[in-house]
Every structure is written in C-alpha cells, then in structure tokens.
C-alpha cells in the first residue's frame, strides 16, 4: 500500500503541474488577444487624430475662414469703423482715460469725464 500512496501523491503533483501549465497558457492567450485589441484601438485613435488634425488645419486656412465668414454674413469693416489704439492705451497707462473711454470718445464724439 505504501507504493500506491506514493504513486497517488506523484499523480496529484503531476495533475497540479499540468493544470497550472494549462491555466498559464490560457491566461497568456487571453492576454495576447487583449494586447491585440488595444493595439487596434491605438491605430484607430491615431488615425482619428490624424484626420481631426487635418480638418483643423483645413478650417484654419485663410481662404476657408473667409468663406465661412461670408456664409455667416460677416463682411470686412468700413474704414471709418476701425479704431486704432496707441501703445500707451494698450499698456493701460493711457493717462487720464483708459482705452475703453477713448473708444467711446472716438465713436460718440464726446470726451468722458474723469471720475
């Protein structure tokens, strides 16, 4: 009987080793499929990124911006409606009045009161 119990133990160890090897193999196959799926997703995202970047560059092209602006009803400003700012007004050190006050004075012909 002693030989039978030793053989039984070895059989159990052999079965456990085989079971472990099969489990590891199955996990490796699942991991391989998971990696393949992620690689496809990366390729898809890179392709979409390239497409979107191209679309952004197309939209930023001056001729396309002008075309979109004309479809929205925008037009170039009349020369009298353009307000030029001096450098002091841009820095916020425009003296007695700020840049906004200068615009109102220019547009409405009034000199704002200092407050």
Backbone as a printed PyTorch tensor [residue, N CA C, xyz], in Angstrom:
tensor([[[  0.8080,  -1.1920,   0.0000],
         [  0.0000,   0.0000,   0.0000],
         [  0.8540,   1.2610,   0.0000]],

        [[  2.0500,   1.1240,   0.5530],
         [  2.9020,   2.2840,   0.6360],
         [  3.2660,   2.7830,  -0.7540]],

        [[  3.4880,   1.9000,  -1.6950],
         [  3.8250,   2.2860,  -3.0560],
         [  2.6450,   2.9610,  -3.7520]],

        [[  1.4390,   2.5250,  -3.4090],
         [  0.2580,   3.1180,  -4.0290],
         [  0.0550,   4.5600,  -3.5660]],

        [[  0.2440,   4.8480,  -2.2780],
         [  0.0350,   6.1980,  -1.7770],
         [  1.1180,   7.1390,  -2.3140]],

        [[  2.3520,   6.6530,  -2.4860],
         [  3.4100,   7.4780,  -3.0750],
         [  3.1050,   7.7930,  -4.5220]],

        [[  2.6100,   6.7880,  -5.2310],
         [  2.2430,   6.9860,  -6.6350],
         [  1.0540,   7.9410,  -6.7560]],

        [[  0.1460,   7.8430,  -5.7980],
         [ -1.0130,   8.7320,  -5.7920],
         [ -0.5720,  10.1850,  -5.5740]],

        [[  0.3810,  10.3740,  -4.6680],
         [  0.8940,  11.7210,  -4.4120],
         [  1.5640,  12.2820,  -5.6660]],

        [[  2.3950,  11.4830,  -6.3060],
         [  3.0600,  11.9450,  -7.5210],
         [  2.0540,  12.2580,  -8.6200]],

        [[  1.0080,  11.4680,  -8.6870],
         [ -0.0360,  11.7130,  -9.6890],
         [ -0.7400,  13.0490,  -9.4160]],

        [[ -1.0120,  13.3020,  -8.1220],
         [ -1.6480,  14.5800,  -7.7670],
         [ -0.7360,  15.7570,  -8.1080]],

        [[  0.5570,  15.6230,  -7.8180],
         [  1.5100,  16.6910,  -8.1340],
         [  1.5710,  16.8940,  -9.6510]],

        [[  1.6100,  15.7900, -10.3990],
         [  1.6510,  15.8740, -11.8620],
         [  0.3880,  16.5320, -12.4030]],

        [[ -0.7610,  16.1820, -11.8640],
         [ -2.0200,  16.7880, -12.3000],
         [ -2.0410,  18.2850, -11.9590]],

        [[ -1.5390,  18.6310, -10.7780],
         [ -1.4890,  20.0430, -10.3850],
         [ -0.5620,  20.8370, -11.3090]],

        [[  0.5930,  20.2550, -11.6600],
         [  1.5250,  20.9300, -12.5630],
         [  0.8940,  21.1020, -13.9400]],

        [[  0.2410,  20.0700, -14.4510],
         [ -0.4150,  20.1480, -15.7620],
         [ -1.5350,  21.1860, -15.7230]],

        [[ -2.3380,  21.1810, -14.6620],
         [ -3.4200,  22.1460, -14.5280],
         [ -2.8730,  23.5810, -14.4940]],

        [[ -1.7820,  23.7880, -13.7460],
         [ -1.1530,  25.1090, -13.6740],
         [ -0.6350,  25.5400, -15.0390]],

        [[ -0.0050,  24.6180, -15.7720],
         [  0.5260,  24.9460, -17.0970],
         [ -0.6030,  25.3200, -18.0530]],

        [[ -1.6950,  24.5800, -18.0040],
         [ -2.8360,  24.8680, -18.8780],
         [ -3.4410,  26.2320, -18.5140]],

        [[ -3.5730,  26.5130, -17.2260],
         [ -4.1240,  27.7970, -16.7790],
         [ -3.2410,  28.9580, -17.2380]],

        [[ -1.9230,  28.8010, -17.0870],
         [ -0.9910,  29.8480, -17.5250],
         [ -1.1000,  30.0450, -19.0340]],

        [[ -1.2080,  28.9570, -19.7870],
         [ -1.3320,  29.0480, -21.2420],
         [ -2.6170,  29.7740, -21.6400]],

        [[ -3.7080,  29.4610, -20.9880],
         [ -4.9850,  30.1300, -21.2850],
         [ -4.8920,  31.6210, -20.9690]],

        [[ -4.2840,  31.9680, -19.8390],
         [ -4.1280,  33.3830, -19.4730],
         [ -3.2330,  34.1070, -20.4760]],

        [[ -2.1870,  33.4320, -20.9570],
         [ -1.3060,  34.0450, -21.9520],
         [ -2.0580,  34.3050, -23.2530]],

        [[ -2.9080,  33.3900, -23.6560],
         [ -3.7050,  33.5810, -24.8670],
         [ -4.6760,  34.7450, -24.6880]],

        [[ -5.3480,  34.8160, -23.5390],
         [ -6.2670,  35.9300, -23.2670],
         [ -5.5200,  37.2560, -23.2770]],

        [[ -4.3440,  37.2680, -22.6730],
         [ -3.5410,  38.4880, -22.6370],
         [ -3.1080,  38.8940, -24.0480]],

        [[ -2.7590,  37.9230, -24.8720],
         [ -2.3940,  38.2080, -26.2610],
         [ -3.5410,  38.8450, -27.0270]],

        [[ -4.7490,  38.3100, -26.8610],
         [ -5.9170,  38.9020, -27.5250],
         [ -6.1930,  40.3050, -26.9980]],

        [[ -6.0120,  40.4990, -25.7040],
         [ -6.2270,  41.8180, -25.1170],
         [ -5.2210,  42.8240, -25.6800]],

        [[ -3.9660,  42.4270, -25.7950],
         [ -2.9370,  43.3090, -26.3640],
         [ -3.2600,  43.6340, -27.8150]],

        [[ -3.6900,  42.6410, -28.5660],
         [ -4.0450,  42.8680, -29.9760],
         [ -5.2070,  43.8480, -30.1010]],

        [[ -6.1930,  43.7110, -29.2360],
         [ -7.3500,  44.6160, -29.2520],
         [ -6.9120,  46.0500, -28.9180]],

        [[ -6.0290,  46.1940, -27.9320],
         [ -5.5370,  47.5300, -27.5590],
         [ -4.6990,  48.1420, -28.6760]],

        [[ -3.9080,  47.3420, -29.3660],
         [ -3.1120,  47.8440, -30.4920],
         [ -4.0220,  48.3360, -31.6210]],

        [[ -5.1010,  47.6190, -31.8770],
         [ -6.0630,  48.0730, -32.8870],
         [ -6.7040,  49.3880, -32.4660]],

        [[ -7.0170,  49.5090, -31.1790],
         [ -7.6150,  50.7480, -30.6640],
         [ -6.6360,  51.9080, -30.8100]],

        [[ -5.3610,  51.6570, -30.5300],
         [ -4.3410,  52.7050, -30.6940],
         [ -4.2550,  53.1340, -32.1500]],

        [[ -4.2400,  52.1740, -33.0770],
         [ -4.2010,  52.5110, -34.5060],
         [ -5.4190,  53.3320, -34.8960]],

        [[ -6.5790,  52.9520, -34.4010],
         [ -7.8130,  53.6700, -34.7040],
         [ -7.7470,  55.1030, -34.1680]],

        [[ -7.2790,  55.2670, -32.9390],
         [ -7.1890,  56.5990, -32.3470],
         [ -6.1630,  57.4610, -33.0720]],

        [[ -5.0370,  56.8770, -33.4680],
         [ -4.0370,  57.6350, -34.2200],
         [ -4.5930,  58.0860, -35.5720]],

        [[ -5.3570,  57.2040, -36.1980],
         [ -5.9710,  57.5490, -37.4780],
         [ -6.9770,  58.6930, -37.3000]],

        [[ -7.7970,  58.6080, -36.2650],
         [ -8.7720,  59.6730, -35.9900],
         [ -8.0630,  60.9830, -35.6640]],

        [[ -6.9760,  60.8940, -34.8890],
         [ -6.2110,  62.0890, -34.5400],
         [ -5.6460,  62.7490, -35.7920]],

        [[ -5.1300,  61.9470, -36.7070],
         [ -4.5850,  62.4810, -37.9560],
         [ -5.6910,  63.1580, -38.7710]],

        [[ -6.8480,  62.5240, -38.8420],
         [ -7.9750,  63.0860, -39.5800],
         [ -8.4200,  64.4130, -38.9620]],

        [[ -8.5580,  64.4380, -37.6310],
         [ -9.0170,  65.6460, -36.9550],
         [ -7.9920,  66.7630, -37.1020]],

        [[ -6.7040,  66.4320, -37.0010],
         [ -5.6650,  67.4440, -37.1880],
         [ -5.7340,  68.0420, -38.5850]],

        [[ -5.9680,  67.1950, -39.5810],
         [ -6.0920,  67.6860, -40.9590],
         [ -7.3050,  68.6020, -41.0920]],

        [[ -8.4120,  68.2100, -40.4790],
         [ -9.6180,  69.0470, -40.5310],
         [ -9.3940,  70.3990, -39.8490]],

        [[ -8.6880,  70.3960, -38.7310],
         [ -8.3980,  71.6450, -38.0220],
         [ -7.5550,  72.5450, -38.9050]],

        [[ -6.5160,  71.9610, -39.5200],
         [ -5.6630,  72.7620, -40.4010],
         [ -6.4400,  73.2920, -41.5990]],

        [[ -7.3480,  72.4770, -42.1340],
         [ -8.1840,  72.9450, -43.2450],
         [ -9.0700,  74.1070, -42.8010]],

        [[ -9.6320,  74.0020, -41.6030],
         [-10.5180,  75.0610, -41.1100],
         [ -9.7540,  76.3430, -40.8080]],

        [[ -8.4880,  76.2190, -40.4330],
         [ -7.6960,  77.4050, -40.1090],
         [ -7.1420,  78.0960, -41.3510]],

        [[ -7.2430,  77.4790, -42.5040],
         [ -6.7210,  78.0900, -43.7300],
         [ -7.4750,  79.3910, -44.0010]],

        [[ -6.7520,  80.4610, -44.3410],
         [ -7.3960,  81.7680, -44.5300],
         [ -8.5480,  81.7560, -45.5220]],

        [[ -8.4010,  81.0270, -46.6220],
         [ -9.4890,  81.0430, -47.6140],
         [-10.7450,  80.3960, -47.0350]],

        [[-10.5800,  79.3460, -46.2220],
         [-11.7440,  78.6990, -45.6200],
         [-12.3760,  79.5710, -44.5370]],

        [[-11.5500,  80.3080, -43.7970],
         [-12.0880,  81.2150, -42.7800],
         [-12.9050,  82.3110, -43.4480]],

        [[-12.3730,  82.8670, -44.5430],
         [-13.1180,  83.9070, -45.2610],
         [-14.4290,  83.3600, -45.8200]],

        [[-14.3930,  82.1360, -46.3530],
         [-15.6010,  81.5440, -46.9050],
         [-16.6460,  81.3290, -45.8080]],

        [[-16.2080,  80.8240, -44.6470],
         [-17.1370,  80.6090, -43.5370],
         [-17.6980,  81.9330, -43.0410]],

        [[-16.8510,  82.9530, -42.9800],
         [-17.3110,  84.2690, -42.5260],
         [-18.3530,  84.8410, -43.4800]],

        [[-18.1320,  84.6730, -44.7840],
         [-19.1090,  85.2050, -45.7370],
         [-20.4230,  84.4300, -45.6600]],

        [[-20.3630,  83.1260, -45.3770],
         [-21.6060,  82.3470, -45.2140],
         [-22.3880,  82.7900, -43.9820]],

        [[-21.6560,  83.2910, -42.9630],
         [-22.3230,  83.7620, -41.7460],
         [-22.7890,  85.2000, -41.8780]],

        [[-22.5050,  85.8130, -43.0050],
         [-22.9470,  87.1830, -43.2170],
         [-21.9660,  88.2300, -42.7190]],

        [[-20.7600,  87.8160, -42.3700],
         [-19.7550,  88.7750, -41.9260],
         [-19.1220,  89.4320, -43.1360]],

        [[-18.6870,  90.6590, -42.9490],
         [-18.0270,  91.3730, -44.0490],
         [-16.8860,  92.1980, -43.4780]],

        [[-16.0300,  92.6690, -44.3570],
         [-14.9160,  93.4980, -43.9220],
         [-15.4600,  94.8080, -43.3700]],

        [[-14.8070,  95.3500, -42.3390],
         [-15.3040,  96.5980, -41.7580],
         [-15.0420,  97.7830, -42.6890]],

        [[-15.8910,  98.7720, -42.5620],
         [-15.6890, 100.0180, -43.3060],
         [-14.5010, 100.7450, -42.6880]],

        [[-13.7700, 101.4990, -43.4740],
         [-12.5860, 102.1890, -42.9310],
         [-12.8990, 103.1070, -41.7500]],

        [[-14.0680, 103.7220, -41.7320],
         [-14.4050, 104.6350, -40.6500],
         [-14.7420, 103.9010, -39.3460]],

        [[-14.9950, 102.5990, -39.4100],
         [-15.3670, 101.8720, -38.1950],
         [-14.1780, 101.2110, -37.5050]],

        [[-12.9810, 101.3850, -38.0340],
         [-11.7890, 100.8030, -37.4280],
         [-11.2010, 101.7950, -36.4400]],

        [[-10.9660, 101.3380, -35.2270],
         [-10.3990, 102.1870, -34.1840],
         [ -8.9690, 101.7190, -33.9360]],

        [[ -8.0140, 102.6090, -34.1300],
         [ -6.6130, 102.2950, -33.8870],
         [ -6.2590, 102.7160, -32.4710]],

        [[ -5.5450, 101.8830, -31.7620],
         [ -5.1450, 102.1740, -30.3940],
         [ -3.6790, 102.5770, -30.3840]],

        [[ -3.3290, 103.5440, -29.5400],
         [ -1.9160, 103.8720, -29.4220],
         [ -1.2780, 102.9360, -28.3960]],

        [[  0.0340, 102.8950, -28.3560],
         [  0.7350, 101.9500, -27.4830],
         [  0.4550, 102.2050, -26.0090]],

        [[  0.3000, 103.4420, -25.5980],
         [  0.0260, 103.7310, -24.1960],
         [ -1.3180, 103.1760, -23.7610]],

        [[ -2.2980, 103.1960, -24.6590],
         [ -3.6250, 102.6800, -24.3220],
         [ -3.5730, 101.1730, -24.1460]],

        [[ -2.7420, 100.4800, -24.9190],
         [ -2.6410,  99.0290, -24.8000],
         [ -2.0220,  98.6230, -23.4810]],

        [[ -1.0840,  99.4120, -22.9720],
         [ -0.4040,  99.0890, -21.7240],
         [ -1.2300,  99.4420, -20.4970]],

        [[ -2.3130, 100.1260, -20.6830],
         [ -3.1270, 100.5300, -19.5580],
         [ -2.6250, 101.8140, -18.9150]],

        [[ -1.6290, 102.4530, -19.5190],
         [ -1.1080, 103.6990, -18.9600],
         [ -1.4770, 104.8520, -19.8780]],

        [[ -2.6960, 104.8630, -20.3160],
         [ -3.1430, 105.8500, -21.2860],
         [ -3.4290, 107.2010, -20.6920]],

        [[ -2.9240, 107.4890, -19.5420],
         [ -3.1170, 108.8180, -18.9690],
         [ -4.4190, 108.9250, -18.2230]],

        [[ -5.1360, 110.0070, -18.4820],
         [ -6.3480, 110.3290, -17.7460],
         [ -7.4810, 109.3350, -18.0040]],

        [[ -7.5940, 108.8440, -19.2550],
         [ -8.6850, 107.9480, -19.6260],
         [ -8.1150, 106.6080, -20.0920]],

        [[ -8.8270, 105.5480, -19.8720],
         [ -8.4000, 104.2330, -20.3360],
         [ -8.7700, 104.0130, -21.7950]],

        [[ -8.4160, 102.8650, -22.3180],
         [ -8.6420, 102.5790, -23.7420],
         [-10.1260, 102.5210, -24.0810]],

        [[-10.9450, 102.0270, -23.1730],
         [-12.3770, 101.9390, -23.4550],
         [-12.9890, 103.3390, -23.5500]],

        [[-12.5430, 104.2050, -22.6720],
         [-13.0470, 105.5810, -22.7200],
         [-12.6510, 106.2530, -24.0250]],

        [[-11.4490, 105.9560, -24.5060],
         [-11.0110, 106.5430, -25.7670],
         [-11.8630, 106.0470, -26.9300]],

        [[-12.2560, 104.7850, -26.8860],
         [-13.1190, 104.2520, -27.9470],
         [-14.4620, 104.9680, -27.9320]],

        [[-15.0550, 105.1250, -26.7330],
         [-16.3430, 105.8000, -26.6460],
         [-16.2240, 107.2470, -27.1040]],

        [[-15.1680, 107.8990, -26.7430],
         [-14.9680, 109.2760, -27.1620],
         [-14.8620, 109.3380, -28.6760]],

        [[-14.1470, 108.3850, -29.2680],
         [-13.9730, 108.3740, -30.7160],
         [-15.3010, 108.1000, -31.4240]],

        [[-16.0540, 107.1180, -30.9140],
         [-17.2860, 106.7310, -31.5850],
         [-18.4030, 107.7440, -31.3970]],

        [[-18.5210, 108.3130, -30.2250],
         [-19.6400, 109.1740, -29.9380],
         [-19.2940, 110.6480, -29.9580]],

        [[-18.0380, 110.9730, -30.1670],
         [-17.6220, 112.3690, -30.2700],
         [-17.6810, 113.1220, -28.9640]],

        [[-17.7370, 112.4260, -27.8280],
         [-17.7870, 113.0870, -26.5350],
         [-16.5150, 112.7700, -25.7740]],

        [[-16.1160, 113.6530, -24.9430],
         [-14.9730, 113.4310, -24.0630],
         [-15.5180, 112.9820, -22.7150]],

        [[-15.1460, 111.7550, -22.2950],
         [-15.6780, 111.2820, -20.9890],
         [-15.0900, 112.0670, -19.8410]],

        [[-15.8650, 112.1930, -18.7860],
         [-15.4200, 112.9130, -17.6070],
         [-14.5630, 112.0060, -16.7500]],

        [[-13.5050, 112.5640, -16.2140],
         [-12.6330, 111.7880, -15.3120],
         [-13.3340, 111.6400, -13.9880]],

        [[-13.3060, 110.4480, -13.4260],
         [-14.0480, 110.2400, -12.2200],
         [-13.2140, 109.9890, -11.0960]]])
